[in-house]
Amino acid sequence: MGAPPHEPVYVVVAAPHTTNWDFPAMLTVAWACDVSPLWLGKKELFAGPLGGLLRHLGGIPVDRENPQGLVEEIGILMRSHETLAMVVPAEGTRSKGRYWKSGFHRIARDAGVPIALTFLDGPGRRGGWGPVFAPHEDIHEDMDLIRAFYADKPGLRPAHKTDPLLRSEDVAAV
């Protein structure tokens, strides 16, 4: 479904992120579309013998305990490339959570690039590209579009899906 953006530099929202199998599925879909993405992953993935391979496959380790400066660092990286697809798992975990992380939106706004939505649907055995849009100043407007797109996309393990909701949107949490 869909095709990658025509824009040369963009942020890719990889969702739902519900299992370790999302990674090879994401790479398969990207490579089938002739996209060689860079992607963000927790730093623990890069320890040990697989670290070099994961970096070779485009991985960038993220210290989730100390993420200060990550948005600015990735924005600089994106502005320095002529072509780049930066994959950000907005859920931040494979387990069911309460909120999405807003970094994907902040990175895209900081770098001045569009956001491309992608999906994996286990029960439907499909995956692909969705809408591409320029991030608005008001992230909540964009989240409505995102929620509508992901409403019928359960991921490979539907019970682990985190619905698109930011902490700042949850009235009960504010």
C-alpha positions as CSV (number, residue, x, y, z in Angstrom):
1,M,0.0,0.0,0.0
2,G,1.3,3.4,-0.9
3,A,4.8,4.4,-2.0
4,P,7.6,6.2,-0.2
5,P,7.7,10.0,-0.3
6,H,9.1,11.8,-3.3
7,E,10.8,14.2,-1.0
8,P,14.5,13.4,-0.5
9,V,14.7,13.8,3.3
10,Y,11.9,12.8,5.7
11,V,11.0,11.3,9.0
12,V,9.3,7.9,8.9
13,V,6.9,6.9,11.7
14,A,7.2,3.2,12.2
15,A,4.1,2.0,13.9
16,P,2.6,-0.1,15.3
17,H,5.8,-1.3,17.0
18,T,4.7,-4.5,18.7
19,T,7.4,-7.2,18.3
20,N,11.0,-7.7,17.4
21,W,9.8,-8.9,14.0
22,D,8.9,-5.3,13.2
23,F,12.6,-4.6,12.5
24,P,13.2,-7.2,9.6
25,A,9.7,-6.4,8.3
26,M,10.5,-2.6,8.3
27,L,13.8,-3.2,6.5
28,T,12.2,-5.5,3.9
29,V,9.5,-3.0,3.1
30,A,12.1,-0.2,2.9
31,W,14.5,-2.1,0.7
32,A,11.7,-3.3,-1.6
33,C,11.0,0.4,-2.1
34,D,14.7,1.2,-2.7
35,V,14.9,3.1,0.6
36,S,18.0,2.6,2.8
37,P,16.8,4.1,6.1
38,L,18.6,5.2,9.2
39,W,16.7,4.3,12.3
40,L,16.7,5.0,16.0
41,G,16.9,2.1,18.5
42,K,17.6,1.8,22.2
43,K,21.3,1.7,23.0
44,E,21.1,-1.7,24.6
45,L,20.5,-3.2,21.2
46,F,23.9,-2.1,20.1
47,A,25.9,-3.8,22.9
48,G,27.7,-7.0,22.1
49,P,28.4,-8.7,18.8
50,L,25.3,-7.4,16.9
51,G,26.1,-3.8,17.5
52,G,28.3,-3.4,14.5
53,L,25.8,-5.1,12.2
54,L,22.9,-3.0,13.5
55,R,25.0,0.2,12.9
56,H,25.8,-1.1,9.4
57,L,22.0,-1.6,8.8
58,G,21.5,2.1,9.6
59,G,21.0,2.0,13.4
60,I,21.6,4.9,15.6
61,P,21.7,4.1,19.4
62,V,19.5,6.2,21.7
63,D,20.1,6.5,25.4
64,R,16.4,6.6,26.6
65,E,17.4,7.5,30.1
66,N,19.3,10.6,28.8
67,P,17.7,11.8,25.6
68,Q,18.8,15.4,25.9
69,G,19.9,16.9,22.7
70,L,18.7,14.0,20.5
71,V,16.2,16.0,18.5
72,E,18.8,18.7,17.8
73,E,21.4,16.0,16.9
74,I,19.1,14.2,14.5
75,G,17.9,17.5,13.0
76,I,21.5,18.4,12.2
77,L,22.1,15.0,10.7
78,M,19.0,15.3,8.5
79,R,19.9,18.8,7.3
80,S,23.4,17.6,6.3
81,H,22.1,14.9,3.9
82,E,20.7,15.3,0.4
83,T,18.7,12.1,0.8
84,L,17.7,10.5,4.1
85,A,14.8,8.5,5.5
86,M,15.0,8.6,9.4
87,V,12.8,5.9,11.0
88,V,11.5,6.7,14.4
89,P,9.4,4.2,16.4
90,A,7.0,6.7,17.9
91,E,5.7,4.2,20.5
92,G,9.2,3.9,22.0
93,T,8.7,0.3,23.0
94,R,7.3,-3.0,21.7
95,S,5.1,-3.4,24.7
96,K,1.7,-1.8,25.1
97,G,2.2,1.6,26.5
98,R,0.0,4.6,27.3
99,Y,1.6,7.3,25.2
100,W,3.6,7.9,22.0
101,K,6.8,9.9,22.1
102,S,6.7,13.2,20.4
103,G,10.3,13.1,19.1
104,F,9.3,12.2,15.6
105,H,7.3,15.4,15.2
106,R,10.0,17.6,16.9
107,I,12.7,16.1,14.7
108,A,10.7,16.7,11.5
109,R,9.9,20.3,12.5
110,D,13.5,21.0,13.6
111,A,14.8,19.6,10.3
112,G,12.1,21.2,8.2
113,V,11.1,17.9,6.6
114,P,7.9,16.0,6.1
115,I,6.6,13.0,8.1
116,A,5.8,9.8,6.3
117,L,3.5,7.3,8.1
118,T,4.2,3.5,7.6
119,F,2.5,0.5,9.0
120,L,2.6,-3.2,9.7
121,D,-0.7,-5.2,9.9
122,G,-0.2,-8.7,11.1
123,P,-3.7,-10.1,10.7
124,G,-4.0,-8.6,7.2
125,R,-0.4,-9.7,6.4
126,R,0.4,-6.3,4.8
127,G,2.6,-3.3,5.4
128,G,3.5,-0.2,3.6
129,W,3.4,3.6,3.3
130,G,0.7,5.9,4.2
131,P,0.2,9.7,4.0
132,V,3.1,12.1,3.9
133,F,2.6,15.6,5.5
134,A,4.5,18.6,6.7
135,P,4.2,18.9,10.4
136,H,2.1,21.7,11.7
137,E,2.9,24.0,14.6
138,D,0.1,22.4,16.5
139,I,1.1,18.8,17.0
140,H,-2.4,17.9,18.1
141,E,-3.8,18.7,14.7
142,D,-1.3,16.2,13.2
143,M,-2.1,13.6,15.9
144,D,-5.7,13.6,14.7
145,L,-4.5,12.6,11.2
146,I,-2.2,10.0,12.7
147,R,-4.9,8.5,14.8
148,A,-7.2,8.2,11.8
149,F,-4.5,6.5,9.7
150,Y,-3.5,3.9,12.4
151,A,-7.1,3.2,13.7
152,D,-7.4,0.0,11.6
153,K,-3.7,-1.0,11.7
154,P,-3.1,-3.4,14.6
155,G,0.5,-4.4,14.1
156,L,2.0,-7.8,14.1
157,R,1.0,-8.4,17.8
158,P,-2.3,-6.4,18.2
159,A,-2.4,-6.8,22.0
160,H,0.9,-4.8,22.2
161,K,-0.2,-1.8,20.1
162,T,-0.1,1.6,21.8
163,D,-2.7,3.9,20.3
164,P,-1.5,7.2,19.1
165,L,-1.8,9.6,22.0
166,L,0.7,12.0,23.4
167,R,1.0,12.7,27.1
168,S,0.2,16.4,26.5
169,E,-3.1,15.3,24.8
170,D,-4.3,13.3,27.8
171,V,-6.5,15.5,29.9
172,A,-6.2,13.1,32.8
173,A,-2.4,13.2,32.8
174,V,-2.1,17.0,32.5
